[in-house]
Amino acid sequence: MSTVHRVRAVRPTADGELLRAPGGYAVAVSGDRITAVGPYERVRAEAGEHARVREWDGVLAPGRYEPEAAAYLEAMYHPDPREAAELGTEPLTGAALAALEMTDTRWGHSARRGVQRLLAAGTTALSGPFTRPAVRTAVERSGIRVLPAARPMTLTVPGPADFAVFAEDGGALVTVLGGRLVFRRR
């Protein structure tokens, strides 16, 4: 089944111009690939009557690339919400991190919370490599792409369905990896 993501505008490249049309713009996805990008009415017609339509009040664009992901996930501890009273809610580094007893399990849980923060920021690709096995496993299971170096992120047909929809405040409303909705702002 195809999904049509209807938005106010589309930015096909990270630094490209906004594309708008009366009635909105859209990106169609089938499986893990983008199948169409264009004015909503045309994309909707091409996707067929059985396509699911999701409407977002934002700008759809390639997701962010995070070049400092290895440091963010392997040199910081992302506290569990149940630890907020004791550790706070922001990532811990330096002496605060050194004071914790960090096991492989704890690193894995921290990495999953860190990946969730990245997805909430609209990140769809990041740098590696990851040396901690628990962190590497968390990243692999998330579906987020690990790229060896920064590459221009673009929305292309039939490119990978990895993108985010950003609100006016710049924050991500949704993040999509491989055609799957992996983050949605509440």
The 8 nearest C-alpha neighbors of each residue, nearest first, counted from 0:
[[1, 50, 29, 2, 49, 51, 30, 28],
 [2, 0, 29, 50, 28, 51, 46, 3],
 [1, 3, 51, 28, 50, 27, 52, 4],
 [2, 4, 27, 52, 26, 51, 53, 5],
 [3, 5, 53, 26, 25, 54, 52, 27],
 [6, 4, 25, 54, 24, 53, 3, 55],
 [7, 5, 55, 8, 24, 57, 23, 56],
 [6, 8, 23, 57, 58, 24, 56, 19],
 [9, 7, 19, 58, 24, 18, 6, 17],
 [8, 10, 59, 18, 58, 17, 60, 11],
 [9, 11, 17, 60, 12, 16, 15, 18],
 [12, 10, 154, 153, 60, 9, 15, 61],
 [13, 11, 153, 15, 14, 10, 152, 61],
 [12, 14, 15, 61, 152, 60, 10, 11],
 [13, 15, 12, 16, 10, 11, 17, 151],
 [16, 14, 12, 13, 10, 11, 17, 18],
 [15, 17, 10, 18, 14, 11, 12, 9],
 [16, 18, 10, 9, 8, 19, 15, 11],
 [17, 19, 9, 8, 10, 16, 20, 24],
 [20, 18, 8, 24, 23, 17, 7, 9],
 [19, 21, 23, 38, 24, 22, 18, 8],
 [20, 22, 23, 19, 38, 24, 39, 7],
 [23, 21, 20, 39, 24, 40, 38, 7],
 [24, 22, 7, 20, 39, 21, 6, 38],
 [23, 25, 38, 39, 8, 6, 37, 5],
 [26, 24, 5, 39, 4, 37, 36, 38],
 [25, 27, 36, 4, 35, 3, 28, 37],
 [28, 26, 3, 35, 34, 2, 33, 4],
 [29, 27, 33, 2, 34, 1, 32, 3],
 [28, 30, 1, 32, 31, 0, 34, 33],
 [29, 31, 32, 178, 28, 1, 177, 0],
 [30, 32, 177, 178, 160, 159, 29, 28],
 [33, 31, 159, 160, 158, 29, 28, 30],
 [32, 34, 28, 160, 157, 156, 158, 27],
 [33, 35, 27, 156, 28, 157, 32, 29],
 [36, 34, 27, 26, 33, 156, 42, 37],
 [37, 35, 26, 25, 27, 42, 34, 38],
 [38, 36, 25, 24, 42, 39, 35, 26],
 [37, 39, 24, 20, 41, 40, 25, 23],
 [38, 40, 24, 25, 42, 23, 41, 43],
 [39, 41, 43, 42, 38, 44, 22, 23],
 [42, 40, 44, 43, 39, 38, 45, 37],
 [43, 41, 45, 39, 44, 40, 37, 46],
 [44, 42, 46, 40, 41, 45, 39, 47],
 [43, 45, 41, 42, 47, 46, 40, 48],
 [46, 44, 42, 43, 47, 41, 35, 40],
 [47, 45, 43, 44, 50, 42, 1, 27],
 [48, 46, 44, 45, 49, 50, 43, 1],
 [47, 49, 50, 46, 44, 43, 51, 45],
 [50, 48, 47, 51, 0, 1, 46, 2],
 [51, 49, 1, 2, 48, 47, 46, 0],
 [50, 52, 2, 3, 1, 49, 53, 0],
 [53, 51, 3, 2, 4, 50, 54, 5],
 [54, 52, 4, 5, 3, 55, 51, 2],
 [53, 55, 5, 4, 6, 52, 56, 3],
 [54, 56, 6, 57, 5, 53, 4, 164],
 [57, 55, 6, 7, 54, 166, 58, 164],
 [58, 56, 166, 165, 55, 7, 6, 164],
 [57, 59, 8, 165, 164, 9, 7, 6],
 [58, 60, 164, 9, 163, 10, 165, 8],
 [61, 59, 10, 163, 162, 11, 9, 62],
 [62, 60, 162, 153, 152, 154, 163, 13],
 [61, 63, 162, 123, 163, 122, 121, 60],
 [62, 64, 122, 121, 123, 65, 124, 61],
 [63, 65, 124, 125, 122, 66, 123, 62],
 [64, 66, 125, 67, 68, 126, 63, 124],
 [65, 67, 126, 68, 125, 64, 149, 148],
 [68, 66, 65, 70, 69, 71, 126, 125],
 [69, 67, 71, 70, 126, 65, 66, 125],
 [68, 70, 72, 71, 127, 67, 73, 129],
 [71, 69, 74, 73, 68, 72, 67, 75],
 [72, 70, 68, 69, 75, 73, 74, 67],
 [71, 73, 69, 110, 70, 75, 68, 74],
 [74, 72, 70, 69, 75, 71, 134, 131],
 [73, 75, 70, 72, 71, 92, 76, 69],
 [76, 74, 92, 91, 71, 90, 73, 72],
 [75, 77, 91, 90, 109, 78, 96, 92],
 [76, 78, 90, 109, 113, 112, 75, 91],
 [79, 77, 76, 88, 82, 80, 90, 109],
 [78, 80, 82, 81, 77, 83, 109, 112],
 [81, 79, 83, 82, 78, 88, 87, 84],
 [80, 82, 79, 83, 84, 78, 85, 86],
 [83, 81, 79, 80, 85, 84, 86, 78],
 [84, 82, 87, 86, 80, 88, 85, 81],
 [85, 83, 82, 87, 86, 81, 88, 80],
 [84, 86, 83, 82, 87, 81, 88, 78],
 [87, 85, 83, 82, 84, 88, 78, 91],
 [88, 86, 83, 84, 89, 85, 82, 78],
 [87, 89, 83, 78, 86, 90, 80, 77],
 [88, 90, 87, 91, 77, 78, 86, 76],
 [91, 89, 77, 76, 75, 78, 92, 88],
 [90, 92, 76, 75, 96, 95, 89, 77],
 [91, 93, 96, 75, 95, 94, 74, 76],
 [94, 92, 96, 95, 97, 91, 75, 74],
 [93, 95, 97, 96, 98, 92, 91, 99],
 [96, 94, 98, 97, 93, 92, 91, 99],
 [95, 97, 92, 98, 94, 93, 91, 99],
 [96, 98, 94, 99, 95, 93, 92, 100],
 [99, 97, 95, 96, 94, 100, 93, 101],
 [100, 98, 97, 96, 101, 95, 94, 76],
 [99, 101, 102, 98, 97, 105, 96, 106],
 [102, 100, 99, 105, 106, 103, 104, 96],
 [101, 103, 105, 104, 106, 100, 107, 99],
 [104, 102, 106, 105, 133, 107, 101, 132],
 [105, 103, 107, 102, 106, 108, 133, 101],
 [104, 106, 102, 108, 107, 103, 101, 109],
 [107, 105, 109, 103, 104, 108, 110, 133],
 [108, 106, 133, 104, 110, 134, 105, 109],
 [109, 107, 105, 111, 110, 106, 104, 112],
 [108, 110, 77, 106, 112, 107, 111, 76],
 [109, 111, 113, 107, 72, 112, 134, 108],
 [112, 110, 114, 108, 113, 109, 137, 115],
 [111, 113, 115, 109, 110, 114, 77, 116],
 [114, 112, 110, 116, 115, 111, 77, 109],
 [113, 115, 117, 111, 116, 112, 110, 118],
 [114, 116, 112, 118, 113, 117, 119, 111],
 [117, 115, 119, 113, 114, 118, 112, 120],
 [118, 116, 114, 120, 122, 119, 115, 113],
 [119, 117, 122, 115, 121, 120, 116, 114],
 [118, 120, 116, 117, 121, 171, 115, 182],
 [119, 121, 117, 118, 171, 122, 170, 116],
 [122, 120, 118, 171, 163, 62, 174, 119],
 [121, 123, 63, 118, 62, 117, 120, 124],
 [122, 124, 62, 143, 63, 161, 64, 144],
 [125, 123, 144, 64, 145, 143, 122, 65],
 [126, 124, 65, 145, 64, 66, 68, 146],
 [127, 125, 66, 146, 145, 68, 147, 65],
 [128, 126, 129, 69, 145, 147, 125, 68],
 [127, 129, 130, 126, 69, 147, 145, 135],
 [128, 130, 127, 135, 131, 69, 134, 73],
 [129, 131, 132, 128, 135, 134, 73, 69],
 [130, 132, 134, 133, 129, 135, 73, 103],
 [133, 131, 135, 134, 136, 130, 129, 103],
 [134, 132, 107, 136, 135, 131, 103, 106],
 [135, 133, 137, 107, 131, 136, 110, 132],
 [134, 136, 132, 138, 129, 133, 137, 139],
 [135, 137, 139, 133, 134, 138, 140, 132],
 [138, 136, 134, 140, 135, 139, 111, 110],
 [137, 139, 135, 141, 136, 140, 134, 143],
 [140, 138, 136, 141, 137, 142, 135, 143],
 [139, 141, 137, 138, 142, 136, 143, 135],
 [140, 142, 138, 143, 139, 137, 114, 111],
 [143, 141, 140, 139, 144, 176, 138, 177],
 [142, 144, 141, 123, 124, 145, 176, 138],
 [145, 143, 124, 146, 142, 125, 123, 139],
 [144, 146, 125, 126, 124, 127, 143, 147],
 [147, 145, 126, 148, 125, 144, 124, 127],
 [146, 148, 126, 127, 145, 149, 128, 125],
 [149, 147, 146, 150, 126, 66, 125, 127],
 [150, 148, 151, 146, 64, 66, 147, 126],
 [151, 149, 152, 148, 146, 64, 147, 153],
 [150, 152, 153, 149, 12, 13, 64, 61],
 [151, 153, 61, 150, 12, 13, 154, 62],
 [154, 152, 12, 11, 61, 155, 151, 13],
 [153, 155, 11, 61, 12, 158, 156, 152],
 [156, 154, 158, 157, 153, 33, 11, 159],
 [157, 155, 158, 33, 34, 35, 154, 36],
 [156, 158, 33, 34, 32, 155, 159, 35],
 [159, 157, 155, 156, 33, 32, 160, 154],
 [158, 160, 32, 161, 31, 33, 177, 157],
 [159, 161, 32, 178, 177, 33, 31, 176],
 [162, 160, 176, 175, 177, 159, 123, 178],
 [163, 161, 61, 62, 175, 60, 174, 160],
 [162, 164, 174, 62, 121, 173, 60, 59],
 [163, 165, 59, 58, 173, 172, 171, 57],
 [164, 166, 171, 58, 57, 172, 170, 169],
 [167, 165, 57, 168, 169, 170, 172, 171],
 [166, 168, 169, 57, 165, 170, 58, 56],
 [169, 167, 166, 170, 165, 171, 57, 172],
 [170, 168, 167, 166, 165, 171, 120, 172],
 [171, 169, 165, 168, 166, 120, 172, 121],
 [170, 172, 165, 121, 120, 173, 164, 119],
 [171, 173, 184, 164, 165, 183, 166, 170],
 [174, 172, 183, 182, 164, 171, 163, 184],
 [173, 175, 163, 182, 121, 181, 162, 180],
 [174, 176, 180, 179, 162, 161, 181, 178],
 [177, 175, 161, 179, 178, 160, 123, 181],
 [176, 178, 31, 160, 179, 161, 159, 175],
 [177, 179, 31, 160, 176, 175, 30, 28],
 [180, 178, 176, 175, 177, 181, 31, 160],
 [179, 181, 175, 182, 174, 176, 178, 173],
 [182, 180, 175, 174, 179, 176, 183, 118],
 [183, 181, 174, 173, 180, 119, 118, 184],
 [184, 182, 173, 172, 185, 174, 181, 180],
 [185, 183, 172, 173, 182, 171, 119, 170],
 [184, 183, 172, 182, 173, 119, 171, 170]]
